[in-house]
Amino acid sequence: MKTKNSFPFFFFCILLSLSIPLSAAAATSIEQIRQNVVKLWKPIKQNQPHVNAVEFKKIMDRGQDFVLLDVRTEKEYNAAHLPGAIHINRGLIEWIVPNRIQDPGARIYVYCRTGARSAFATHRLTEMGYTNVTNISDAFRGWVVAGYPVYNRHGEFTLKPEAFEKKDPYIDEE
């Protein structure tokens, strides 16, 4: 005996089978996603206040007041960081920075490994209301290549640029 409800179920199955190939065809490739990430950070990095590591070292040597913010991972920070840097992981700046930096006009310099994460962080800090935020555009890499000392819990040391370039193959920041 046939029921009246079989037609809607049959129609639903047909509709579902037609929609699956359409959604699969519209999927974004991983290469497109990587290109989209570059499209996100490059304009942000280029259109914000920035200095390179050599310029930042001159600012440090003048003895000016500023906050130096390292937005790399805790593991990266613990391995080596710039002198005087405070660590706040990029993913936590919205919650931690207002507790650590309470002056919205404080001079803040931000760095990461290559300048991409710090570009996002600098942009976000500006959106949050901090008015004097500068990205160190060549970041930790630029500092190391310039031959400046870095620090960790063991003290001061200098990294060789060629050793610094050994990196995670899944991370391809410019």
Long-range contacts (C-beta under 8 A, 24 or more apart in sequence): 34-172, 38-174, 41-116, 41-119, 41-120, 42-174, 44-119, 44-120, 44-122, 44-123, 45-115, 45-116, 45-119, 45-135, 45-137, 48-119, 48-122, 48-123, 48-126, 48-133, 48-134, 48-135, 49-122, 49-133, 49-134, 49-135, 50-115, 50-122, 50-134, 50-135, 50-136, 50-137, 51-109, 51-134, 51-135, 51-136, 51-137, 52-136, 52-137, 52-138, 52-142, 53-136, 53-138, 53-139, 53-142, 53-143, 53-145, 53-146, 53-148, 54-142, 54-146, 56-109, 56-136, 56-143, 57-143, 57-146, 57-148, 59-109, 60-84, 64-107, 65-107, 66-106, 66-107, 66-108, 66-109, 67-101, 67-106, 67-107, 67-108, 67-109, 68-109, 68-111, 69-93, 69-97, 69-101, 69-108, 69-109, 69-110, 69-111, 69-121, 70-111, 70-112, 71-110, 71-111, 71-112, 71-117, 71-118, 71-121, 72-112, 72-113, 72-117, 72-140, 76-113, 76-140, 78-152, 78-153, 79-152, 80-140, 80-150, 80-151, 80-152, 80-157, 80-159, 81-140, 81-150, 81-151, 81-152, 82-111, 82-140, 82-143, 82-148, 82-150, 82-151, 83-149, 83-150, 83-151, 83-156, 85-111, 90-117, 90-118, 90-120, 90-121, 93-121, 93-124, 93-125, 93-128, 94-124, 94-128, 97-125, 97-128, 97-130, 98-128, 101-130, 104-129, 104-130, 104-131, 105-130, 105-131, 105-132, 106-130, 106-132, 107-132, 107-134, 108-132, 108-133, 108-134, 109-134, 109-135, 109-136, 110-134, 110-135, 110-136, 111-135, 111-136, 111-139, 111-140, 111-143, 112-139, 112-140, 112-173, 113-139, 113-140, 113-141, 113-167, 113-173, 114-138, 114-139, 114-140, 114-141, 114-173, 114-174, 115-139, 115-141, 115-142, 115-173, 115-174, 116-173, 116-174, 117-173, 140-164
